[in-house]
Amino acid sequence: MNSKGIESMRQIRTKRPVIQFGGDWTSHKLNLLKAYLTPYATIMKKQNFTFAYIDAFAGTGNRRIKKSETPTNPLFPDFAKKEVRDFLDGSARIALQIHPQFDKYIFIELTPTRFRELSALRNDFPELADKIELINADCNMWLKERCLRYNWAKHRAVLFLDPFGMQVEWTTIEAIAKTEAIDVLILFPLGVAVNRLLRKDGMIESEWRSALDRLFGTQNWYDLFYRQTIEQDLFETTTKVKKIVNLNSISRYYVERLKTVFPVGGVVERPHPLLNSKGNPLYHLCFAAGNPRGARIAVKIANYVLKG
Ligand SMILES: C[S@@+](CC[C@H](N)C(=O)[O-])C[C@H]1O[C@@H](n2cnc3c(N)ncnc32)[C@H](O)[C@@H]1O
């Protein structure tokens, strides 16, 4: 990042973005995304790169929320507990409204019905239609191909990885890091998937073990997460396996894995927990910066945003 970029960062720091939290964790997640994209686009606008927003799990562009409408007038019980569906902007629509604008928007969605809905974005944002690329594919395959075969020298991107579960493969993360051009916000599925699969007795079905291998990019997690103890009494010797990690140490492990492929100082050390209504973490929002020269300032912004 050059001196103009650092100056922009100073301006952003003095005008701390107002993030209106409250509501559910999804709104919170999207507020954090918006809070990162705005300074990112402001800084990149002043540099000599073309810069893109890539939404690899784009969904439909909207998100549906359910609201229960309870009438204040008990004389009209028919309206009691009527469910009203409402639409709010999803990550794709949020990105399209960021100022300054990105040079390119790439939206990837695997499910055909969702993809059809997503395609409406070109009509809803006609002034950006030429900048929008819509991809109906598995993002792991598409990202690996684009990351490894494209010349990134004059291009930069910020990538949002917002899966429901453990769909982000480690080989995809490696390909992203290799570009040295992409900053990435990753929802690590800590509580919704990983911790649930890590049974206390270590008896994990082989299918799930393989899924965890694909997520972490190694098999060594098992030996770090479980300890084998040998217990002996008068009659027999038994081997027991015990889980020795908690939510924090599992998250820590993923951060350490990210640090093996991203530049030094390019990974946020404390991911942001996204909590359900009971205060339990569903995901940890992680951040890693791809470009060694830009990593310090990118992590500074991300740290600032993810503390929110
Ligand atoms: C959590 S939702 C994304 C929500 C979206 N970011 C938003 O804010 O509205 C995850 C989406 O990823 C899609 N998906 C799941 N696996 C995928 C894959 N391998 N490649 C691309 N999209 C995928 C799902 O169909 C779903 O629409």
The ligand as a Gaussian input file, in Angstrom:
#p B3LYP/6-31G(d) Opt

LIG

0 1
 C      -25.066000     -18.888000       3.687000
 S      -25.673000     -18.881000       2.066000
 C      -25.020000     -17.403000       1.415000
 C      -25.729000     -16.174000       1.842000
 C      -25.261000     -14.924000       1.125000
 N      -23.830000     -14.694000       1.315000
 C      -26.053000     -13.723000       1.616000
 O      -25.550000     -12.916000       2.388000
 O      -27.205000     -13.603000       1.197000
 C      -24.690000     -20.075000       1.257000
 C      -25.011000     -20.211000      -0.258000
 O      -23.969000     -20.957000      -0.864000
 C      -24.525000     -21.841000      -1.838000
 N      -23.529000     -22.920000      -1.992000
 C      -23.362000     -24.047000      -1.246000
 N      -22.297000     -24.749000      -1.668000
 C      -21.751000     -24.022000      -2.681000
 C      -20.599000     -24.199000      -3.508000
 N      -19.804000     -25.282000      -3.372000
 N      -20.321000     -23.262000      -4.442000
 C      -21.108000     -22.174000      -4.580000
 N      -22.227000     -21.949000      -3.835000
 C      -22.532000     -22.863000      -2.895000
 C      -25.833000     -22.252000      -1.240000
 O      -26.731000     -22.674000      -2.265000
 C      -26.285000     -20.952000      -0.555000
 O      -27.065000     -20.179000      -1.426000

